[in-house]
Amino acid sequence: MARYSVIKVGKPINIDELRRSSVQGGRKPSPRDEDLKLLVREVSVGPESQVIPWELGDQKVATARLAANKVIKQLGLPVYVATHRAHPGMLLFSRQQISARKRRGA
């Protein structure tokens, strides 16, 4: 086998060994997503009249909301995420939709 000075080259592997080996399971979830799962589960079993705020700190609202919606979709629970102008820098989680707009025809 040739000597390489810059790159690292390992030992040769048979194709049969690659086909028999199991695949590692995806990427490791972030700690934020694990905490979001706990929060979403807590909201889903809580009272419908309760709203739990998540203070974002230095995170962007759009990024945090996207992550929250992804976790809610994965778990399949009836939880809604909203923002409200009275609470800037927070995402509000509840079992009911939070909206300041008037609904038509109700």
N, C-alpha and C positions, 0 to 999 in steps of 0.2 A: 504494500500500500504506500502511496506517495506521501511525502511529508508536506503539510500545509503550514505556512508561517502566519497567516492572518486569520483564516477561518478555522472553526472547530468542526471536524468531521468525525462522526462516531463509527462504530463497528457496523458491518453490513448486516441487514436483517432479511430473513426470508419472507416472501409474500404470504406464505401460509400462516406465519406467526401474526402478521398484521390482520389477516382476515379473522383469526380466532380471538384476538384480543378485543376486550370490551371498550366501548367509547366512554370517555369521561362525561359526566352530566353537565353540560353547558357552563355558563359563567356563574360565579358566586353572587347571590343577590346583595345589594348594598344594605348597610344597617338602617338607612332611612326607610327602605321598602319594608324591612321586617317590622320596624316601629309603626309604619302606616298600616300594616296588616292588623297589628294589635289594636290600633285606634279604630279602624273600620269595624272590627268585630265588636269592640266595646260600644260603638254607636248603634250597631244593628240590634243589640239586645237591650239597649236603654229605652227610656220612654220616648214616645214620638214628639213630645213637646220640648225636648231637650236639644240644645245646640252645643256642640263641643268645638271650641276654637283651637286652631293650630297656629301658633306664632311662628312665622317663617324666619325671623332673624335676618340673615344676609342672603337667603335664597330668593330667587325671582318667583313671583306669583304664578306666572304661566308655566314654568318648569315644575313647580311643586304641584300645581293643579293637574298637570298631565300625569305625573307620577301617581297622584291620588286616584285619578280616574282609572289608570291602568290596574292598580291594586283592587279597586272596587269591581272592575270587570272580571279580574281573575277569580275573585272570591264569589262573585255572583250574588251579592247581598244588596238589599234595597236601601242604599245609603246615597245621599246627595251631597255634593260639594258646591259651595257658593262663596262669593265675596260680598261684602257690604261696605258701603262708603263710611259708615259709622265706625267700622273696625278695619282701618288700613293695615296692611302687612299681615293679615290673618286669613286663613281659609276656615270656613265654617262647615262643619259636618253635622248632618241631621238625617232623620228618617223621613222628613217631609221636605218638599221643595221650598226654598227660601226665595221669595221674590217680592220686590217692592212694587212691581207693576200690577196694574188692575187686570184681571182676567175677563175676557169677553164672553158673554152669553151664559154666565154662571149665576 
